[in-house]
Amino acid sequence: CTLPGPDPSLSHTDVLPDVPEDIFPMVLTSATQELFECRADEDVTQNNPYKLLKKDDILHDMKARAAVSDFHPVKQTVLNYPGEELLLVFDRDFKYGQSFYLVLTEEAKQRILQPPVSTDEEEPEEESEQYVCRTPEPQQPWVSLGSELEIEEESVKDTRERLKYLVSRVRKKFGAPVNFTDRNALESKEGYIECTSYQDRNFRLIQMERNSATQAVLNLKSSATQTQRFVFTSFLLNIAIQQNKIMDVFFDDWQALSEGDIAFGGKADTYLKEYQSFTDLQFSKDKSISCIKWHPTISGVIAVSVTEKMSFEERINGSTKLLLNPPLILFWSFSDPINPQLRLECPDDVLSFDFCPSDPNIIIGGCMNGQIVLWDVTAHAQRLHGKRSGERRTTSAYPGSFVKDKENEIPVLLYCAVSSIENGHKAPVTDVQWLPENFEISITGVPVENQNQICVQVVTCAPDCCVMFWDIRAPRPAAHSQAERKQKMEEKQLENPRGIPNTFKYLDLSWKPLIKVYESVAVFVNETYKQYKSVKTTDRPEGKVEYALLRVPSEKQLKPLEDISTMFCVGTEDGELVYTSWKLGKDDDSGRLLSGKPSRCFIVHDSLVNTVKRSPFFKDIILTVGGWNFAVWKESVMNGPIILSPCSQKRCMVGCWSLSNPGMFFIGKEDGNIEVWDLLEKTHEPSHIQNISTASITCMKPWIISSKQHFLAVSDDFGTLHILQIPWTLRNPSSSESSVNKYFEKEVTRLMFFDKRKETMAKQKTATEAEEQKKKTLSEKTEEESLAEYESYLTLEKDILKEMGVSLQEEDKPSNEV
């Protein structure tokens, strides 16, 4: 068949007679170029001037824009074109008078895309035609199986802009003659430049794939034996019974083999995988998380306190804004990572809070203004458990209308009691902790038995040089019966328009500390005291506890407990660790109860101590973190830290012990990294370092949900809470508690040896100085005796000369008489 030629009505050859009949020069507007992606010098260039346009797209453009379309002059030609794509060529040199020209036939398109190769000499006829290798055209459409990704990876591409060099001469040397001579390059420093190879840490080549082959051949071995068969049925049965008793036949050897490879130099998975993250654009964005606490009884529920990142001056200037947006404690659940489950409203930013161990619905918190706050979340316990009442959404009578579901709103709970500012701390409360339920503290600081068998006392600390003990029970009444107290409580419950729980209404704005322990240093972080001997406790009272009916008993009615240690550790703002007792003593002069002097005080940190944590496995091992280092202490050996880390480049913000590995702890840094330290593996550097956030790490709290789910909650200065899943390698202890305990004992022995050696060297130094002083005294004494002897000699000489009648002239007199 013959292909149709150009439209005979076109007259473009009248203007340019050199234009072929199968080419139509044309001008494309910028809109048309953008529509067909043939922008000049962008989509089509001088090196790549070709663009294939689909026939359907051109017809659609002519139909949409009619005569305004740039392809309207070739409408009939396009309609008669047999192919599916037309060739458009970018004519940068205006060879045919316009910037573009359209190829109107298939022959011209093939001629332009595949131009004939010109040869200078004709090939001889005798030679056979050379075979041209051409890629066969596929019979079926191409289906991607991923090979193009491998080709993309193997292809060489520019990853950066190409370097440009400019070589110039001094202006005064323009046009000057150039003389080239030979000279030795070693004669001057500028004669050559040595480019030695070095390892660039910014770039690292990773071998993605490696092909290798191996072949194993079995060794053939032939052997033969001959035995005589004897039957010993009872003997074989005894052996089988012994083997079953010695060896576990159900033990999985393959799994144990893989675990052994991981423990001994295999490819151990030490990466902390992010299990979930929590953040709220309204309540926690651009704020800092100051404290993290896992719910002690509800699995998958965690609470955080958020604070404003403001200085003291900014807080004063923005006090109105802070009053309108009160600080909050947010409760998050794994079942809903988007919305908080509960919000606790606070009078001021809360730096630390804690759940009551005996009643998790009671929460204590310490504020920045020095106040102590109490919440009761009993009414929202079902919501935290995930059992929400009334989850059915209400429907409106009118279709398309929206009704706000109050049941699904995030509830806000106000605090039920707060201490007065006058009776609280004079500085921000940095730590709050509950006393154990098996004992309490009297007004003199003596541990006594707890008859209620529930946690009723709290200890707080702040940088105002004070540690306070608080009792949540009401003081002893003056003369009110129990019926009158119940009637008074019912009257108070009626006057509660905002639905605030009346659990601790009797403490609101009248709560005072039980005792105050004053120290000579600024307290920053307090560590919970631990009892070293178990105390027998009776059964805890069942049902809801009526705290309003509890009273502080008299000290005479309680039995003192001698096996409870009153010593505790305190970190300070100056980097000190203070070891002291909370027991008060009477002053001989005034008779007042005063706190004693600290037993020990060490300065090992160059900044404030932000963490003081006891090991969950060894109650006398303490971890302190502050400034640019951390230290490990043993309470029975208070001569100094048994382990002291070197100063790091980034500050240590927080630390915590592992709950499953006795020799492991985690350190959070200000650059967003988490360091994993395993004392039995390395002591000079961390075993693993992983970046969690670009902001500073503020808090860390580990928790164990099951034997296969160990989590580490980490918060940053952006207000984001990261839940990291601890891998098997880190949660499974590589050694037993006895091995870690032996390591600590060796460190204690090393510390004692160092102290003894230090004392010995001090004694030797003192003895050396005393001996030198003695020698100096003897030398001075010898000089005085020599001088006295010389004086007596002169006197004797003078007497002898006088007896002989010889008179001494003035120049002959001794030097001491002139």
Order of alpha helices (4+ residues) and beta strands (2+ residues): alpha-beta-alpha-beta-alpha-alpha-beta-beta-alpha-alpha-alpha-alpha-beta-beta-beta-alpha-alpha-beta-beta-beta-beta-beta-alpha-beta-beta-beta-beta-beta-beta-beta-alpha-beta-beta-beta-beta-beta-beta-beta-beta-beta-beta-beta-beta-beta-beta-beta-beta-beta-beta-alpha-alpha
